[in-house]
Amino acid sequence: MTAAARRGSTTIADKAVRKIAERAAQEVLPVPTVRRPKGSAAVTGRRAIVALRVALPYPTPLSDTARLVQGHVAARTRQLTGLEVAPPRMTVTRLEARDAAPAATEGSSEAGAASRRRCWSARRLPTAVLILLAGVVCAAVTVDVIRVHITGHDAGAWRARAVDRLAGLRVDDVGVTVAALIAAALGVLMLVLAFTPGHRRLLALATAGTRQSVVINRLTVATLVRDAVSSVEGVEKVRVRVRRRRLTVRARLAFGDQETALRQATSATERTLAGCRLRRSLRCNVTMRPTPSWQAPHQDASRSPADEKGRTA
């Protein structure tokens, strides 16, 4: 048998015990509350002391519910950590109506959907470029200033030339005007990037909760619609373009009735969009045009295919 000194020891952090206690309290609450339980924990040797701050639903028997929560938290924490856990000290911070949480969930699909915005882009590339340029300039100036003050040498030639050049510039110089216009354009660009959501290639999906945000790429929607329209009998080539509020389908018909194929393509497009469950419905524009070799059913041989015009739904 391995000696106790060589087997090592296992230490459970206070944070881990606190997380387990909070989750255990949330498991046993009779009705899910809007506010999650908060707590604290202190581990000393093989013992753990836990304190909880809980919002209980109203109406409910406070004493019985508090004892139920304390017993479940102590047993659950003891089971998962292996520590000796006494019944936690519990503080009831507030009482919440029983219909508070369900109302927030049920109304989220209607009232919450209108207030949610598109996903914001992190703008990593512009931010990285701006930080890199500013960091290089600031680092170069800082290093040169420190070198001058520590070693007593003259300022770097590049800094002296830059200062002399800036001191000799006039407001009406062409170079100053061009530099000012470039700086203004970059400033406007940065403001636009800061105040616009971005992620223009993503479309938001309808979700059941206000805290959820699910998106789908436009190319994925275009691929699904293209596959659905291509399955229509007689359709040879399909092009799909998806924008933020409009979907355009351009299809070429090799054989078959043009009006029937147009109705089927439009129906397939609408079914596919309905299956995507987009938060904002897209306006569809489906156009069906015949190929040069197309002939309508029972068409006269004397009529050329070019005489038939494309149909749009």
C-alpha positions as CSV (number, residue, x, y, z in Angstrom):
1,M,0.0,0.0,0.0
2,T,1.3,3.5,-0.9
3,A,2.3,5.6,2.1
4,A,0.1,8.5,2.9
5,A,2.9,11.0,2.3
6,R,3.3,9.8,-1.2
7,R,-0.4,9.6,-2.2
8,G,-0.7,13.4,-2.4
9,S,-3.7,15.5,-1.4
10,T,-6.7,17.0,-3.1
11,T,-7.7,20.6,-2.4
12,I,-11.1,22.0,-3.4
13,A,-11.2,25.7,-4.0
14,D,-13.7,27.9,-2.2
15,K,-15.0,29.1,-5.7
16,A,-15.9,25.5,-6.7
17,V,-17.8,24.9,-3.5
18,R,-19.7,28.2,-4.0
19,K,-20.7,27.3,-7.6
20,I,-22.0,23.9,-6.5
21,A,-24.0,25.4,-3.7
22,E,-25.5,28.1,-6.0
23,R,-26.5,25.5,-8.6
24,A,-27.9,23.1,-5.9
25,A,-30.1,26.0,-4.5
26,Q,-31.4,26.7,-8.0
27,E,-32.3,23.0,-8.5
28,V,-34.5,22.8,-5.4
29,L,-36.4,26.1,-5.8
30,P,-40.1,25.3,-6.4
31,V,-40.5,27.9,-9.1
32,P,-37.5,29.2,-11.2
33,T,-36.9,32.8,-10.1
34,V,-35.6,35.7,-12.2
35,R,-32.6,36.3,-9.9
36,R,-30.1,33.4,-9.6
37,P,-29.0,32.4,-6.0
38,K,-25.7,34.0,-4.9
39,G,-23.5,32.6,-2.2
40,S,-20.1,32.4,-0.6
41,A,-18.0,29.4,0.7
42,A,-15.0,28.9,2.9
43,V,-13.1,25.6,3.0
44,T,-11.0,24.7,6.0
45,G,-9.5,21.2,5.9
46,R,-12.3,18.7,5.4
47,R,-15.1,21.2,6.4
48,A,-16.9,23.8,4.3
49,I,-19.0,26.7,5.5
50,V,-21.6,28.0,3.0
51,A,-23.8,31.1,3.0
52,L,-26.5,31.8,0.4
53,R,-28.6,34.8,-0.7
54,V,-31.8,33.5,-2.4
55,A,-34.9,35.1,-3.9
56,L,-37.9,33.0,-3.1
57,P,-41.2,32.8,-5.0
58,Y,-44.3,34.4,-3.6
59,P,-46.6,33.1,-2.2
60,T,-44.8,30.2,-0.6
61,P,-44.2,29.0,3.0
62,L,-40.9,30.7,3.8
63,S,-39.7,28.5,6.7
64,D,-40.4,25.2,4.9
65,T,-38.9,26.4,1.7
66,A,-35.8,27.7,3.5
67,R,-35.3,24.4,5.3
68,L,-35.8,22.5,2.1
69,V,-33.2,24.6,0.3
70,Q,-30.7,24.3,3.2
71,G,-31.0,20.5,3.4
72,H,-30.7,20.0,-0.4
73,V,-27.7,22.3,-0.7
74,A,-25.9,20.7,2.2
75,A,-26.5,17.2,0.9
76,R,-25.8,18.0,-2.7
77,T,-22.5,19.8,-1.9
78,R,-21.4,17.0,0.4
79,Q,-22.1,14.5,-2.3
80,L,-20.2,16.3,-5.0
81,T,-17.2,17.5,-3.0
82,G,-16.8,14.9,-0.3
83,L,-16.5,17.6,2.4
84,E,-18.4,18.0,5.6
85,V,-21.0,20.7,4.9
86,A,-23.3,22.1,7.6
87,P,-26.7,23.5,6.7
88,P,-25.8,26.8,5.0
89,R,-26.7,30.2,6.4
90,M,-29.4,31.5,4.1
91,T,-30.7,35.0,3.6
92,V,-33.9,35.7,1.7
93,T,-33.2,38.8,-0.3
94,R,-36.6,39.3,-1.9
95,L,-39.9,37.7,-2.8
96,E,-40.9,37.3,-6.5
97,A,-44.4,36.6,-7.9
98,R,-44.8,33.1,-9.3
99,D,-45.7,34.4,-12.8
100,A,-42.7,36.8,-13.1
101,A,-40.4,34.3,-14.7
102,P,-42.9,32.7,-17.0
103,A,-44.2,36.1,-18.2
104,A,-40.7,37.1,-19.1
105,T,-40.3,33.9,-21.1
106,E,-43.7,33.9,-22.8
107,G,-43.6,37.5,-23.9
108,S,-40.1,37.3,-25.2
109,S,-41.0,36.0,-28.6
110,E,-43.3,38.9,-29.3
111,A,-42.3,42.0,-27.3
112,G,-38.7,41.0,-26.9
113,A,-38.1,40.2,-30.5
114,A,-38.8,43.7,-31.6
115,S,-36.3,45.3,-29.2
116,R,-33.4,43.0,-30.0
117,R,-30.8,44.2,-32.5
118,R,-28.5,42.4,-34.8
119,C,-25.3,40.9,-33.5
120,W,-22.5,43.4,-33.0
121,S,-19.2,42.8,-34.7
122,A,-16.0,42.9,-32.7
123,R,-14.3,44.8,-35.5
124,R,-11.1,43.0,-34.7
125,L,-9.1,44.0,-37.8
126,P,-9.7,47.8,-37.6
127,T,-9.1,47.7,-33.9
128,A,-5.9,45.7,-34.2
129,V,-4.6,48.0,-36.9
130,L,-5.4,51.1,-34.9
131,I,-3.9,49.8,-31.7
132,L,-0.8,48.6,-33.5
133,L,-0.1,51.9,-35.2
134,A,-0.7,53.9,-32.0
135,G,1.4,51.5,-30.0
136,V,4.3,51.7,-32.4
137,V,4.3,55.5,-32.5
138,C,3.9,55.8,-28.7
139,A,6.6,53.2,-28.0
140,A,9.1,54.9,-30.4
141,V,8.6,58.3,-28.8
142,T,8.7,56.9,-25.2
143,V,11.9,55.0,-25.9
144,D,13.6,58.0,-27.4
145,V,12.5,60.4,-24.6
146,I,13.8,57.9,-21.9
147,R,17.1,57.5,-23.8
148,V,17.6,61.3,-23.9
149,H,16.9,61.7,-20.2
150,I,19.0,58.7,-19.0
151,T,22.0,58.8,-21.3
152,G,22.0,62.6,-22.0
153,H,22.3,62.1,-25.8
154,D,20.5,64.3,-28.3
155,A,17.0,63.4,-29.5
156,G,16.8,61.0,-32.3
157,A,17.2,62.4,-35.8
158,W,13.8,61.2,-36.9
159,R,12.1,63.0,-33.9
160,A,14.0,66.2,-34.5
161,R,13.2,66.2,-38.2
162,A,9.5,65.5,-37.4
163,V,9.4,68.4,-34.9
164,D,11.1,70.8,-37.3
165,R,8.8,69.7,-40.1
166,L,5.7,70.2,-38.1
167,A,6.9,73.6,-36.8
168,G,7.4,74.9,-40.3
169,L,4.0,73.8,-41.7
170,R,1.4,76.4,-42.4
171,V,-2.4,75.9,-42.3
172,D,-2.8,76.8,-46.0
173,D,-0.2,74.2,-47.2
174,V,-1.5,71.6,-49.5
175,G,0.1,68.8,-47.5
176,V,-1.6,70.0,-44.3
177,T,-5.0,70.1,-46.1
178,V,-4.6,66.6,-47.5
179,A,-3.5,65.2,-44.2
180,A,-6.4,66.9,-42.4
181,L,-8.9,65.4,-45.0
182,I,-7.4,61.9,-44.5
183,A,-7.6,62.2,-40.7
184,A,-11.2,63.4,-41.0
185,A,-12.1,60.5,-43.3
186,L,-10.4,58.0,-40.9
187,G,-12.3,59.6,-38.0
188,V,-15.6,59.3,-39.8
189,L,-14.8,55.7,-40.7
190,M,-14.0,54.8,-37.1
191,L,-17.3,56.5,-35.9
192,V,-19.2,54.4,-38.5
193,L,-17.6,51.2,-37.4
194,A,-18.3,52.1,-33.7
195,F,-22.0,52.9,-34.1
196,T,-23.0,50.3,-36.7
197,P,-23.7,46.7,-35.7
198,G,-21.8,45.0,-38.5
199,H,-22.1,41.2,-39.2
200,R,-24.1,42.1,-42.3
201,R,-23.7,38.5,-43.6
202,L,-25.6,37.1,-40.7
203,L,-29.4,36.9,-40.3
204,A,-31.0,36.6,-36.8
205,L,-33.3,33.6,-36.1
206,A,-36.4,33.7,-33.9
207,T,-35.7,32.4,-30.4
208,A,-37.9,31.7,-27.4
209,G,-35.9,33.7,-24.9
210,T,-34.8,37.4,-24.8
211,R,-31.2,36.4,-23.7
212,Q,-30.6,34.1,-26.6
213,S,-29.1,35.2,-29.9
214,V,-29.0,32.7,-32.8
215,V,-27.8,33.7,-36.3
216,I,-27.4,32.0,-39.6
217,N,-25.1,33.0,-42.5
218,R,-26.7,34.4,-45.6
219,L,-24.8,31.9,-47.8
220,T,-26.4,29.0,-45.8
221,V,-29.9,30.4,-46.5
222,A,-29.0,30.9,-50.2
223,T,-27.7,27.3,-50.4
224,L,-30.9,25.9,-48.8
225,V,-33.1,27.9,-51.2
226,R,-31.0,26.9,-54.2
227,D,-31.3,23.2,-53.3
228,A,-35.1,23.5,-52.8
229,V,-35.7,25.3,-56.1
230,S,-33.3,23.0,-58.0
231,S,-35.5,20.0,-57.0
232,V,-38.3,21.4,-59.1
233,E,-38.8,19.4,-62.2
234,G,-37.4,21.1,-65.3
235,V,-35.3,23.7,-63.5
236,E,-31.7,23.6,-64.9
237,K,-29.9,26.5,-63.2
238,V,-30.6,28.5,-60.1
239,R,-29.0,31.7,-58.8
240,V,-30.0,33.0,-55.3
241,R,-29.0,36.3,-53.7
242,V,-29.9,37.0,-50.1
243,R,-29.8,40.5,-48.7
244,R,-30.9,41.8,-45.3
245,R,-34.6,42.2,-46.3
246,R,-34.9,40.6,-49.7
247,L,-34.3,37.3,-51.3
248,T,-34.0,37.1,-55.1
249,V,-34.1,33.8,-57.1
250,R,-33.2,33.5,-60.8
251,A,-34.0,30.2,-62.3
252,R,-33.7,28.8,-65.8
253,L,-36.3,26.3,-67.1
254,A,-35.2,23.5,-69.4
255,F,-38.5,21.8,-70.0
256,G,-42.1,21.8,-68.7
257,D,-44.8,24.4,-68.2
258,Q,-43.3,27.7,-67.1
259,E,-46.2,28.9,-64.9
260,T,-46.3,25.5,-63.1
261,A,-42.6,25.6,-62.5
262,L,-42.8,29.1,-61.2
263,R,-45.5,28.2,-58.7
264,Q,-43.5,25.2,-57.5
265,A,-40.3,27.3,-57.2
266,T,-42.1,30.0,-55.2
267,S,-43.7,27.4,-52.9
268,A,-40.3,25.7,-52.4
269,T,-38.7,29.1,-51.5
270,E,-41.4,30.0,-49.0
271,R,-41.2,26.6,-47.3
272,T,-37.5,26.8,-47.0
273,L,-37.6,30.3,-45.5
274,A,-40.3,29.2,-43.1
275,G,-38.1,26.3,-42.0
276,C,-35.2,28.7,-41.4
277,R,-37.4,30.6,-38.8
278,L,-35.8,34.0,-39.5
279,R,-36.7,36.7,-37.0
280,R,-37.4,39.1,-39.8
281,S,-39.2,37.7,-42.9
282,L,-37.6,38.3,-46.3
283,R,-39.4,39.6,-49.3
284,C,-39.1,37.0,-52.1
285,N,-38.7,37.7,-55.8
286,V,-38.7,34.5,-57.9
287,T,-38.1,34.8,-61.6
288,M,-38.4,31.8,-64.0
289,R,-36.9,32.2,-67.5
290,P,-36.7,29.5,-70.2
291,T,-33.4,28.3,-71.6
292,P,-32.6,28.8,-75.4
293,S,-33.5,25.2,-76.1
294,W,-36.8,25.2,-74.1
295,Q,-40.1,24.3,-75.7
296,A,-43.4,24.6,-74.0
297,P,-45.7,21.6,-73.8
298,H,-47.8,21.2,-77.0
299,Q,-45.9,24.2,-78.5
300,D,-46.0,24.8,-82.2
301,A,-42.7,24.0,-83.9
302,S,-42.9,27.2,-85.8
303,R,-42.7,29.3,-82.6
304,S,-39.1,29.9,-81.4
305,P,-38.3,29.6,-77.7
306,A,-37.1,33.2,-77.7
307,D,-40.7,34.3,-78.1
308,E,-41.5,33.2,-74.5
309,K,-40.8,35.8,-71.9
310,G,-39.6,35.1,-68.4
311,R,-42.2,35.0,-65.7
312,T,-41.8,36.5,-62.2
313,A,-43.5,35.9,-58.9
